[in-house]
Amino acid sequence: MSDTKKMTVIATKGTLDWAYPPYILSSTAAALGYDVVIFYTFYGLQLLRKNLNLKVSPLGNPGMPMPMGMDKWFPVLGTTIPGMEAMMTAMMKNTIKSKGVASIEDLRSLCLEADVKMIGCQMTIDLFDMKREDFIDEIELGGAATYFEHAGQSDINLYM
């Protein structure tokens, strides 16, 4: 029996802001000696694409801090204006860069270097007619049963 702690993460979101938690927590756990598995399903599969083009969606995200106190005076309905997603994404990327926060590509690479196992959901790939060649080479494919093989042996299971 191994004394190595284990952690699994289910990544279900494919936006820029939701890409950070699974990669930050997984890279940190791996650095602390955990065996880590991330299972990507539904929109989370966007995080495994070779060419990442992640966006931020301010719509339906009331906790998102807005620049210039916009959250106090700018109506939520205003986030539906054409171009707002692109503007908010550009602002978020600029903030990330100006604060010296690692990019998603860098965090994903760090996880791979730390031997974090990444599993893409085969059912979701089939459901959305995705192609295996659109994803990075370092992943495995599997289904819910594959996830449960790892989750059943894990000390920590996270859903994001």
N, C-alpha and C positions, 0 to 999 in steps of 0.2 A: 504494500500500500504506500503510495507516494504522499509525502508531506507537503507537496506543492499545492498552494491554493489555486482555485480555478474560478473564472468568471465568464459569464456569457452576457452578450448584449444583443437585443433585437433592435435593429435600426429600421424604422418605418417611414421616416421623413426624408425628403430629398431637396430641402431648401438649404441655403447657405447657413442660416442661423441654426438650423437643426442638425447640420453636419458636425458641428463642433463637439457637442457632448459625447457622442460615442467614441470619437477619435481621441479626445483629451482623456477621458476616463480609461479607455483601453490602453493607450500608450503609457499612462501613469501606472496602471495595474501591472502591465508587462515590465516596466522599470522596477517595480517592487517585487518582481519574481512570480507573479501570477501567470498561469497558462490562460490565455484569453481567446475567446471565439466570438466573432461578431456575425450574426445572421441577419442578412439584408433582405427585406421583403417589401412588397408593394413599392411605394415611392422611394424607399430607402435604397433601392437598387441604383438610383441615380448617382449615389456616392461611389459606385464601382465603375462608372464609365471611364474609358480611356481619356476622353476629352470632357472635362468637367466644365459646365456652364451653369453653375448654381446661382439662384436668385433668392432675394428676400421678398416675402409677401407680407406687406404691412396689413393687408386685409385680414380680419379675424385674429389679429395678434395684439390685443389691447395692452399687453405688458411691454410692448416694444417702445423704448424711449425714443422720442422724436426730437430732432434738433430745434433750437430756438423756441423751446416750449410749445411746439406745435400740438402736442398731445392735450394742451389746455384749451386751445382755440380752434384747432383744425378738426372739422367733423370727420368721424370714421367713414362716412359716405364719401368723403373727399379722396380716400385711398383707392377708390374705384376709377378715378380719372385716368384716362389713357396716359401712359408714360410714367405713372407714379411708381410702379414696380421697378422699372429701370432706374429711376431716380433714387429710390430708396436702396436698391442694390448697389449702385455706384457710391452712395454715401456710406453704406456699411463697409464696402471694400476699402474705401479711403480711410475710414476710422480704424479698421483692422490693421492696415499698413502703417498708419501714423503712430499707432500704439505699439508696433513691433510684435504683433501677434502672428504666429505662424499661419501660413495658408493651409487650406484643406489638403492640397496636394502634398505639402510638406508633412502634415500630420499623418496622412495616409501612408506615405513612404516610411515615416518613423515607425508606425505600427507594423508594417511589413518587415522592416529591419529587425524589429523586436519579436518576430515570429508570431504575431497575432494572426490567428487563422480567420480568414474571411470566407464566408459561405453565402453565395447568392441563391435565392429561392427559385428553384427550377419551375415550380408551378406559376409564379408571377411572371417569369420570363416567357413561358408558354402563353399565359393569359393575355399579355400585352404584346405578343408577337415580337419580342425583342430578339436580338441576335447575340450569340456568345461572343462573337468577334468585336462587339462594341464595348466589351468590358476588359478590364486589366487582366493580364494573363495569370496573375498569382492567386486567383480565387478558385474555390471549389464550388460545385453546384450540389444542391441537396434540397430536401423538403423538410416539413415539420418534424418528421421522425428523426432526421439527421440532427436538427436542433435539439430535440429532446434527449438524444444520446449524450450530448454535451451538458445540457442543463441539469439532467438528473445527477450528474457527478460534480456539479459546481457548488461553490460556497456562496457565490453571489450571482443573481440573475437580474438583469436590468432590462427595462422596456422603454424605448425612446422613439 
